[in-house]
Every structure is written in structure tokens, then in C-alpha cells.
Amino acid sequence: MNQHDDPQPRPRPAGTGGTGKRKPIHRRDTCNERLMPGIHYTPLYEFPVLQGCDAHPLSLVPYSAACQRGFCDPGAFIHFFEDDYRFESIWRDFDRALGKLRRFAGIIEPDFSTCIDYPRPVKAANRFRSQLIAARCEQAGIKVIPSVRAEPGCPWLLDGVPRHSTIAISGYGLIKDPTERRMFLRDVRTTVDTLQPRAIVYYGSDSHGAMDYPRSLGITVWTYPANTRYFTRFHRHATPRNPVNQTVPGHKAAHGPEGGEPWEADAAD
């Protein structure tokens, strides 16, 4: 046997995975096989099956900010609508990340990139990673809202996602450019027609009719403006909308220091 071969899992120090003990992570387990047992998979594409939930997040916080020491917002949902490198740690060491996720009301499913110009195998692999992490979080008792968006020629992007539930869609960075906006609106229509959601958590600019189609069907849409700059102590809350009432009582924007004016988001269509 080569001196560098180690048939035994390497023990890792105790962390905050919720139980006080961390499962050993084998150096060869590069595809996270330890997370796969106990998960139900779809028969065709073998993607993890998600249960979903009908939760209504009062606010959203990016994962990178939620990981900062001292930050706590028990009423918020964690979202992953940011660069992949900012939340790659949840894949590398899920047990450690789980302790952080438990401190919040729930999560939006991780959003490993499936960009339109990525090769299909890359998109499939990233989608599988997102769904596997989401399924394990559900198994751990954490509320998960599936994050989805259909694309032509990639039917597995919606595989394993529950119908008639609440879903999350991000239009961040996809609305300003007319070409990208047309593709986004096309994909939103396909997603809505396929999943027939009860409600949509929408993150991004709501201009140019981004969510007009689901609203025309009577689907409630809760919009959360995207902040490119995030203040860890004061953050903007959602602006719930639906086809009947444009605002829902009881929701306020977070205010700046000492009761000042609300923080202005860096507008990003």
C-alpha cells in the first residue's frame, strides 16, 4: 500500500453541525457520497426529490453575510443568489455549514450556477449539487424553498421540484439587457406553466414586467430587491405583491442607524 493511501476516514475536529459531533470526511469523497444515502431520487434523471414548503420569508440574507461572526436574524431566510465561490464552503463541509443554517427561519435552495452558456454536463452537475444540499437540509428539519428556472433543452432543471408549492426565482442581473430579459421571461413562463406554483419568492429587479406573467395567473409574488452592497446589521425586507393588493400590511423596510432613512439598495437590474 502506498504510504499516502489512507483507507480510513480522517477525523475532523468537532464543529457546529447541530449535534456537537462532526461526521468524518474521507479525503477521497470528492463528490459528497456521504450526503446521498437516505435521499429519494427521481426515476428518470436521478435528481434528489424536494418536499418544498409554503413559507413566506420576512426578509432574505445572503449566505456570505449570514456566516459573519455575530450576525443573527432568526426571522430571515438565507439565499444563495451571489457568486458561487461565496458559498462553495457549504458543499465542501456541509456538516459545519448546517449549524449556521439552523440559526435562521429557513433557506432558499443553493443556486450553483447553471448559466445559459455552460455545457450541459456542468449545468447538470451544479443542479445536482444544489438539490442534494437542499434535500439534506430538509432532512435536517430546515425549511427549504426550491430555487428554479427552466432552460430550453434542460428538462432536468425542474426534475424533483414539487408542484403547487412556493418556489424562488432570481432575475438579478438579467433584466436590464433586452436579450437576456427576453430569455428570462421565456424561462419564467416555462417554469410557471410546469410547476404551477402557489407563490413565488422573486429576488431582483421587478421592472420591465419581470413577474407580470405569474401575476396574470393569480399567483402571489413576493419581491425582494437585490442589494449589491449588504449591511450586516440593517437589511431591506421584502415588498410582498399579488395581483389584487400591491402591498401587504405589516411589512416594513429596515431602517438605517439610529432610526434614519432606509438604506438605499445599489440598483441592479
C-alpha positions, 0 to 999 in steps of 0.5 A: 500500500502506498504510504499516502493511501489512507483507507480510513476516514480522517477525523475532523475536529468537532464543529457546529453541525447541530449535534456537537459531533462532526461526521468524518470526511474521507479525503477521497469523497470528492463528490459528497457520497456521504450526503446521498444515502437516505435521499429519494431520487427521481426515476428518470434523471436521478435528481434528489426529490424536494418536499418544498414548503409554503413559507413566506420569508420576512426578509432574505440574507445572503449566505456570505453575510449570514456566516459573519461572526455575530450576525443573527436574524432568526426571522430571515431566510438565507439565499444563495443568489451571489457568486458561487465561490461565496458559498462553495464552503457549504458543499465542501463541509456541509456538516459545519455549514448546517449549524449556521443554517439552523440559526435562521427561519429557513433557506432558499435552495443553493443556486450553483450556477447553471448559466445559459452558456455552460455545457450541459454536463456542468449545468447538470452537475451544479443542479445536482449539487444544489438539490442534494444540499437542499434535500439534506437540509430538509432532512435536517428539519430546515425549511427549504424553498426550491430555487428554479428556472427552466432552460430550453433543452434542460428538462432536468432543471425542474426534475424533483421540484414539487408542484403547487408549492412556493418556489424562488426565482432570481432575475438579478442581473438579467433584466436590464439587457433586452436579450437576456430579459427576453430569455428570462421571461421565456424561462419564467413562463416555462417554469410557471406553466410546469410547476404551477406554483402557489407563490413565488419568492422573486429576488431582483429587479421587478421592472420591465414586467419581470413577474407580470406573467405569474401575476396574470395567473393569480399567483402571489409574488413576493419581491425582494430587491437585490442589494449589491452592497449588504449591511450586516446589521440593517437589511431591506425586507421584502415588498410582498405583491399579488395581483389584487393588493400591491402591498401587504400590511405589516411589512416594513423596510429596515431602517438605517442607524439610529432610526434614519432613512432606509438604506438605499439598495445599489440598483441592479437590474 
